[in-house]
Amino acid sequence: MVFLQLIRPLNCILASLVVLTACHLSHCVAEKPFTLMVGAFFITAFINVLNDLHDVPEDRLNHPQRPLPSGRVGEEYAWILAIFTLFFALYFSFQHSPWALAVGSLAMFLALLYNVALKGVPLLGNLTVALTVSLAFLYGSGGYMLHRVLPAALLGFYLHLLREFVKTLQDARGDAPYRRTLAHVWGEKRLRWITAIGLVLLLPLIQLPLAFGYSQLYAASVTLLVGFPTLLSLPLLFKGKYGTLSTLLKLETALALISLWLA
């Protein structure tokens, strides 16, 4: 069970559902969608374990209940798990296609680059994380009908970037001794307002895929499932309930998949 906490299976399952949605958007021209879903599961698992291995000092303050900072898992076992998940991520990507192998490898390389060099670079690090997450849509397309998948990928990028801002606010105290983040460079108040503006702008931005042929059913459902809940969540931001807001934004990402399925 403790090793499952390291890979965060819910995140892995969500990535697999993103891939399935991307396959649906591209009319599943790519064969073997199940192989893509399993590949995405292990790619996400590898990235999650890698992040935890590099975040141990900060997590002792921000998330002391996690397996590594709590001491329930030794780092040597976490590295073994990382290698295990990396092997299967590459294996299933290779089994599908050169496209999947290339996009999957890029996502994992960006995750490694972030942890090694970009985590301490304000904004650029956040953009890298959001880009890594949005690559799941391109991975799931199998390289086909990208004009249908790119709007969804951009929506995923934007949603996760906002969540990155919220998580930066949430972890500001624990990050302070180790690196300067946007919360330190811009200040909590300014970053809160920038995040609030981004959340408000989400309502018109989620309608842009209509210009790429997405259906009116998508427009109605994404407004109901993503747009309005986002606006209603603004008080959480100004009350400093960043953990709750971060969880809500993750839930909205999952709900957005329902709308994209109807596109």
C-alpha positions in Angstrom: 0.0 0.0 0.0 2.8 2.4 0.9 4.4 1.9 -2.6 1.0 2.7 -4.2 1.1 6.0 -2.3 4.4 6.8 -4.0 3.1 6.3 -7.5 -0.2 8.1 -6.6 -2.5 5.7 -8.5 -5.4 8.2 -8.9 -3.1 10.5 -10.8 -1.9 7.6 -13.0 -5.5 6.6 -13.7 -6.4 10.2 -14.5 -3.5 10.2 -17.0 -4.8 7.0 -18.6 -8.3 8.6 -18.9 -6.7 11.7 -20.5 -5.1 9.3 -23.1 -8.4 7.6 -23.7 -10.1 10.9 -24.2 -7.4 12.0 -26.7 -7.9 8.8 -28.6 -11.6 9.5 -28.7 -11.1 13.0 -29.9 -8.8 11.8 -32.7 -11.5 9.1 -33.5 -9.1 6.4 -32.3 -7.2 6.2 -35.6 -4.2 5.0 -33.6 -4.5 1.3 -32.8 -4.0 -0.4 -29.4 -5.4 2.4 -27.2 -5.1 0.1 -24.2 -1.4 0.0 -24.7 -1.3 3.8 -24.7 -3.3 3.9 -21.5 -1.0 1.5 -19.7 2.0 3.4 -21.0 0.6 6.7 -19.6 -0.1 5.0 -16.3 3.6 4.0 -15.9 4.9 7.3 -17.3 2.9 9.2 -14.6 4.0 6.7 -11.9 7.6 7.3 -12.8 7.2 11.1 -12.8 5.5 10.9 -9.4 8.2 8.8 -7.8 10.9 11.0 -9.3 9.3 14.1 -7.9 9.0 12.6 -4.4 12.6 11.5 -4.5 13.7 15.1 -5.2 11.3 16.7 -2.8 12.2 14.9 0.4 13.6 18.0 2.3 10.7 20.2 1.3 8.1 17.5 2.0 9.3 17.2 5.6 7.6 20.6 6.0 4.9 20.7 3.3 3.8 17.0 3.2 5.3 15.1 6.2 2.8 12.3 5.8 4.1 11.1 2.5 6.1 7.8 2.4 9.6 9.2 2.0 9.7 12.1 4.5 7.8 10.0 7.0 10.4 7.2 6.7 7.9 4.5 5.8 9.9 3.9 2.6 13.6 4.1 2.2 15.0 6.1 -0.7 16.8 3.1 -2.1 13.5 1.3 -2.5 11.9 4.3 -4.1 14.7 4.4 -6.7 14.1 0.7 -7.5 10.4 1.6 -8.0 11.4 4.5 -10.2 13.5 2.2 -12.4 10.7 -0.4 -12.5 8.1 2.2 -13.7 10.5 3.7 -16.2 11.1 0.3 -17.8 7.4 -0.4 -18.2 6.7 3.2 -19.4 9.3 2.8 -22.2 8.2 -0.8 -22.9 4.5 0.0 -23.5 5.3 3.1 -25.4 7.7 1.2 -27.7 5.0 -1.5 -28.1 2.6 1.1 -29.5 4.5 3.3 -31.9 7.5 5.5 -32.4 5.2 8.5 -31.8 4.3 7.2 -28.3 7.9 6.4 -27.5 9.0 9.9 -28.5 6.3 11.8 -26.7 6.4 9.6 -23.6 10.2 9.9 -23.4 9.9 13.7 -23.8 7.5 13.9 -20.9 9.8 11.9 -18.7 12.8 13.9 -19.8 11.0 17.2 -19.0 10.2 15.8 -15.5 13.8 14.9 -14.9 15.0 18.3 -16.2 12.5 20.0 -13.9 13.7 18.1 -10.8 17.4 18.5 -11.6 17.6 22.1 -13.0 14.3 23.9 -13.3 12.5 23.4 -10.0 14.3 26.5 -8.6 13.5 28.6 -11.6 10.3 30.6 -11.0 7.7 30.4 -13.7 9.8 28.4 -16.1 9.6 25.5 -13.7 5.8 25.8 -13.5 5.5 26.1 -17.3 7.6 22.9 -17.6 5.3 20.9 -15.3 2.2 22.1 -17.1 3.7 21.2 -20.5 4.6 17.8 -19.2 1.0 17.1 -18.1 -0.5 18.4 -21.3 1.7 16.0 -23.4 -0.6 13.2 -22.3 -3.2 14.5 -24.9 -0.6 14.3 -27.7 0.6 10.9 -26.4 -3.0 9.6 -26.6 -3.6 10.9 -30.1 -1.0 8.5 -31.4 0.1 11.3 -33.7 -3.2 11.4 -35.6 -5.7 14.3 -36.1 -3.7 16.7 -33.9 -5.9 19.6 -34.9 -8.6 17.8 -32.8 -6.4 17.1 -29.9 -4.4 20.4 -29.6 -7.2 22.5 -28.1 -7.7 19.9 -25.4 -4.0 19.9 -24.7 -3.9 23.7 -24.4 -6.9 23.6 -22.0 -5.1 20.9 -19.9 -1.9 23.1 -20.0 -3.8 26.1 -18.8 -5.7 24.3 -16.0 -2.5 22.7 -14.7 -0.6 26.0 -14.8 -3.2 27.5 -12.6 -3.0 24.6 -10.2 0.8 25.0 -10.2 0.3 28.6 -9.0 -2.0 27.4 -6.3 0.5 24.6 -5.2 3.3 27.2 -5.2 1.2 29.3 -2.7 0.5 26.2 -0.7 4.1 25.1 -0.4 5.7 28.6 0.0 6.7 28.0 3.6 8.4 24.7 3.1 10.1 25.8 -0.1 11.6 28.9 1.4 14.8 27.3 2.8 15.6 25.4 -0.5 14.5 27.6 -3.4 12.8 30.8 -4.4 9.4 30.2 -6.1 6.8 32.6 -7.6 5.3 33.0 -4.2 8.6 34.4 -3.0 9.5 36.4 -6.1 6.1 38.0 -6.8 4.8 37.8 -3.2 1.8 35.9 -2.0 -0.7 38.8 -2.5 0.4 39.4 -6.1 0.5 35.7 -7.0 -3.0 35.3 -5.5 -4.4 38.1 -7.7 -2.6 36.7 -10.8 -4.1 33.3 -10.1 -7.5 34.9 -9.5 -7.4 36.7 -12.9 -6.4 33.4 -14.5 -9.3 31.6 -13.0 -11.7 34.3 -14.2 -10.3 34.1 -17.7 -10.8 30.4 -17.8 -14.5 30.9 -18.4 -14.1 32.5 -21.9 -11.0 30.5 -22.7 -12.7 27.1 -22.4 -15.0 28.2 -25.3 -12.2 28.7 -27.7 -12.2 25.0 -28.9 -15.5 25.8 -30.6 -13.4 27.5 -33.3 -11.8 24.1 -33.9 -15.0 22.3 -34.5 -15.9 21.2 -31.0 -19.6 20.7 -30.4 -22.1 23.0 -28.6 -22.6 20.1 -26.2 -19.0 20.5 -25.2 -19.5 24.2 -24.7 -22.5 23.8 -22.4 -21.0 20.9 -20.4 -17.6 22.5 -19.9 -19.2 25.8 -18.7 -21.3 23.8 -16.2 -18.6 21.4 -15.0 -15.5 23.6 -15.2 -16.3 27.2 -15.7 -18.9 27.9 -12.9 -17.2 25.8 -10.3 -13.9 27.7 -11.0 -15.6 31.0 -10.3 -17.3 29.7 -7.2 -13.8 28.5 -5.9 -12.4 32.1 -5.9 -13.2 32.6 -2.2 -11.0 29.6 -1.3 -8.0 31.4 -2.9 -8.5 34.6 -0.9 -9.1 32.7 2.3 -5.8 30.9 1.9 -7.3 27.5 1.5 -4.8 26.5 -1.1 -4.9 22.7 -0.5 -8.6 22.6 -1.0 -8.4 24.7 -4.1 -5.6 22.5 -5.5 -7.8 19.4 -5.0 -10.8 21.2 -6.6 -8.7 22.1 -9.7 -7.6 18.4 -10.1 -11.3 17.4 -9.9 -12.1 20.0 -12.6 -9.5 18.5 -14.8 -11.2 15.1 -14.5 -14.6 16.7 -15.1 -13.2 18.5 -18.2 -12.6 15.1 -19.7 -16.4 14.5 -19.7 -16.9 17.6 -21.7 -14.0 16.7 -24.1 -15.6 13.3 -24.6 -18.7 15.2 -25.9 -16.7 17.5 -28.2 
